[in-house]
Amino acid sequence: MKLTPTTQKFILHWGEMGARWGITRSVAQIHALLMVSPEPIAADEIAETLDIARSAVSTGIKELQGWGLVRIVHQMGDRRDHFATLEDVWEMFLLIMRERRRRELDPTVTILRECAAEAASSKTIPASTLKRFADLAEFMELTSRWCERSQSLSPAGLKRLASLGDKVFKLLG
């Protein structure tokens, strides 16, 4: 696959952002390549296009499949697996949010609740620390509930909700 300067720029940037989000650069670049590709791509073509090791592509594809962001596509006359990503960015956002909630928010809420309970029964932990645990737990629980509720929306419904943001900010501002 031949990349244009614009697609190269996007793939490189997505890789940099992925690294900041806790995803390896190569995994994020594989995802970016699949997003800009008009057709599903075989793993060897991904490796060649991005100039990364075939093993890194296999690992990256497995990670993206674990997130639900990549699926296998079979093509007539070609025995290789080809890979494609979701086309709907709102659906992609819902999947990422669900996984981040499961992997990050929920365990953090559990630990914060435990810390708040332990701090409440301790005579040595300052009241300010107890309040901080309680405030953090409340914030994380609200965030987790918002994520949970948003999961019930369709991608179009989530887009409508996000579009209401300007109206809500004007109402509150």
N, C-alpha and C positions, 0 to 999 in steps of 0.2 A: 504494500500500500504506500503510495506516495503522499507525503504530507505537505500541505502548503505552509508558508510562513505563519499564517494565522492559526492553523490547527496546531502547529508546533508550539507556538506561543501559549495557546490554551493548555495543551498537554503538560508543558513545563510548569506553568502556573498551578494547575490542578495538583501536580505532584508536590509542589512546594506547600500548598495549602493542606494537602493530605498529611504531610509531615507535621504540620502545626496542629492538626486535629488528632494526632496519634495513630495515623495510618502510614505505613511505609510509603516512601516516595514512589517506588515501582508499582505498588498496588494501586495507588491513586492515578498514576500515569496509564496503567492498563484500563482502569475505569474510564478515564478521559478519552482514550483512544476508542473504546467501544461506544462512547457517547457520540463521538463525531463521525464514526464510520457509518456509511449508508447501508452496509451489508454486514452480516455476522462474519467474524474473522477467526481463522484457525490459530491455535497456540503458536505454531512455528512462525506464522506471519506476524503475530504480535511481537514475538521475540526479535525478529528481524527489523520490524518497523521501529521499535523502541530501542533497539540495540542493547537488549538485556538478555541474560542467560535464560535458556529454555526452562531450567529448574525454577527460576524466579517467577516466570510466567505461570507455571503449574501451581506454585505456592500462592501466588496472587489471585489466580482464578478461583482456587479453593476458598480463599478468604472472602472474596467477593460473593461466591455462591453461599457461603455461610451467612452473609448479611442479606441474602435474597436479592442481590443486585445484578447478578449475572445468571444467565440460563444457557444450556446447551441447545444448539440448533443443528439439525442434520440437513445436509444438502445432497440432493440426488447425484449419484455418481462419484461422490467424494466420501471416503471412509473415515476421514478425520472429523473430530468434533470441532464445531465452530461455536463461537461465543457471541452473545449479544447482551446488551443491558436494557433496562427499562427505557421506554421512550417518554413516558409521562414524568416530568420532574416532580410533580406533586405526589405521585405514587412513590417515587424514589425517596422523597422527603419523609413520607409516612413510614416507610420501611426503616430508614436510618433512625428516625426518632424512636420507633418501637425497639430497635436493637440497642440504642444508646440508653433508653430507659431500663431495659432488662439488664444490660451489662454494667451501667454506671449509676443511674439514679436509685434504683431499688436497693442495691447493696449499701449505698451511702445512707439512705433513709433508715435501713435496719441498724447500721452502726450508730447513727446519730441518736436513734431512740434508745439503744443500749447505753450509750454514753450519758444521755440525759437522765436515764433512770439511775445509773450508778452514781452520777454526780449529785442527784437529789438525795440519795441515801448516805452520802459521804459528809463528814464533818470538816474535811480539810480542803474541799474544793470551794473557791470563792463564789459568791452569789453572781458575780459578773460572768464567770465561766459557765455556770448553770444556765444563766439567761442566754448566753451565746449558743449553747447546745440546743436549747429550746427554740430559739429564733431560727437557727439553721435547719433544724428538723422540720419546723413549720414551713419554711421556704421550700425545702426539698420535697415535702409531701404535697404542697400545692402544685409545684412544678410537675411532679409525677402524676398527680390527678389530671392536670391539664393535658399531659401527654396521653394518658389513658383515654380521656374523653375524645381527644382529637382522633384517636385510632378508630373510633366508630364512624368517622366521617369518610365520605368518598373523597377521592382526590379533588373533584370539582367542588365539593362542600368545603374542603380545607382551603381551597383557593378563595372561595366566597368569604370565609371567615377571615382570612388574611387581608382581603380587600376592605373589610370593615375597619381595619386598624386605623386608617386615617380619620374616619368618623369618630371612633372611640377616643383617639387622642385629642381631637377637637372638642369633644364633649367634656373630657377630663381637664383639658388645658385651660 
